[in-house]
């Protein structure tokens, strides 16, 4: 894909990004934004998907970006490693950048193929191991350390975990916080049609892939409880859950069983997230585990107050009672926090304004891109100076 487009300065070092799949999701959105926004004269990019990619890949606008799908089957993928090795020998990238546990082992294969720089990013943990205590997985992370030049956690929580639990040396453990496009994601300036709801609706919204770790089940249950507890506002309360994923059918069944089909919107994946956020009054993220969720940063950039689980890197982003509300993973607590904002629009407005300021100060796209470019440049200069020399002189 995109390989028929002109490539500016083919001598630029190539970065190969390795992900499990390229579909709608926070990590994937961040990856696409990094590729699109990184200065074109600095690096070329390719994306290797261990399984597949979808039309989401069309969001890549940087010229000359190639995509590869290795169609990995479930379980051990030794043949996929062989295919990846062959691909690395053909592409001869300067840097391989892997994302999350499923792709980490390919740093070893990249080293065997002669790739000089290998970087691995940890963007969060899954519901099966929310605290990152799986001994087998952490053993693998330690064993791969000699083949990985830098581990990149995206939150202080993940950095501490890599240090104290996994045992990654501080010299290899570099925090780079996620960033958001504050020009695209900004507070609404006028009345917005909160599709598909009426203008006077009070809309609680979530944007996240529909999978177990995001805990949408509790959000639907809390919304039902909220409607019971606030009869005066019952007819105005609405819930929008934007995203696709393996549990979407189960979520639809839960909504139907609760008789909420007319007040809960499940549109699946959408490309107009910024517009949809402008139709929300409150953002909700009741996750079981998180790194630094991109959807939360986007919602805060839009000036929304948020109700989120007190897990992972979320408390680093939100100060409880300042930018939003942090709650335990519990339906009652989630419903109570949502009720405070629904009943007190002035409080919601104050927390939303503070959230926007927080993003502008701490989570800019420019800061994130500068950190990645600086890392790429420094590792390339140390491990492949000849390639860095070509970069400087082209």
JOSULCOR-V829245 format. One record per backbone hydrogen bond with DSSP energy under -1.0 kcal/mol. CO is the residue of the C=O (numbers start at 1). NH is the residue of the N-H. Records with the same first field share a line. If there is no record, write none. Layout:
CO: NH / NH
This chain:
2: 5
9: 12
13: 44
14: 94 / 95
15: 46
16: 97
17: 48
18: 99
19: 50
20: 51
22: 54
25: 29
26: 30
27: 31
28: 32
29: 33
30: 34
31: 35
32: 36
33: 37
34: 38
39: 42
44: 15
46: 17
47: 68
48: 19
49: 70
50: 72
51: 71
52: 22
54: 57
55: 58
56: 59
57: 60
62: 65
66: 47
68: 49
77: 81
78: 82
79: 83
80: 84
81: 85
82: 86
83: 87
84: 88
85: 89
86: 90
87: 91
88: 92
94: 117
95: 16
96: 119
97: 18
98: 121
100: 103
103: 106
104: 107
105: 109
106: 110
107: 111
108: 112
109: 113
110: 115
111: 114
117: 96
118: 149 / 150
119: 98
120: 152
121: 100
122: 154
126: 129
129: 132
134: 138
135: 139
136: 140
137: 141
138: 142
139: 143
140: 144
142: 145
144: 147
145: 148
150: 120
151: 174
152: 122
153: 176
155: 159
156: 160
157: 161
158: 162
159: 163
160: 164
161: 165 / 166
162: 167 / 168
169: 172
170: 173
172: 151
180: 182 / 365
181: 185
193: 195
194: 197
198: 201
202: 238
203: 281 / 282
204: 240
205: 284
206: 242
209: 211
210: 247
211: 214
212: 215
213: 288
215: 219
216: 220
217: 221
218: 222
219: 223
220: 224
221: 225
222: 226
223: 227
224: 228
225: 229
226: 230
230: 233
233: 236 / 237
236: 202
238: 204
239: 265
240: 206
242: 208
244: 210
245: 248
247: 251
248: 252
249: 253
250: 254
251: 255
252: 256
253: 257
254: 258
255: 260
256: 259
260: 263 / 264
263: 239
265: 241
268: 243
272: 276
273: 277
274: 278
276: 279
277: 280
282: 205
283: 307
285: 309
293: 297
294: 298
295: 299
296: 300
297: 301
298: 302
299: 304
300: 303
305: 283
306: 325
307: 285
308: 327
309: 311
311: 314
313: 316
314: 317 / 318
319: 322 / 323
324: 321
325: 308
327: 310
328: 330
330: 334
331: 335
332: 336
333: 337
334: 338
335: 339
336: 340
337: 341
338: 342
339: 343
344: 348
345: 349
346: 350
347: 351
348: 352
349: 353
350: 354
351: 355
352: 356
353: 357
354: 358
355: 359
356: 360
357: 361
358: 362
359: 363
363: 180
364: 368
365: 369
366: 370
367: 371
368: 372
369: 373
370: 374
371: 375
372: 376
373: 377
374: 378
375: 379
376: 380
377: 381
378: 382
379: 383
380: 384
384: 388
385: 389
386: 390
387: 391
388: 392
389: 393
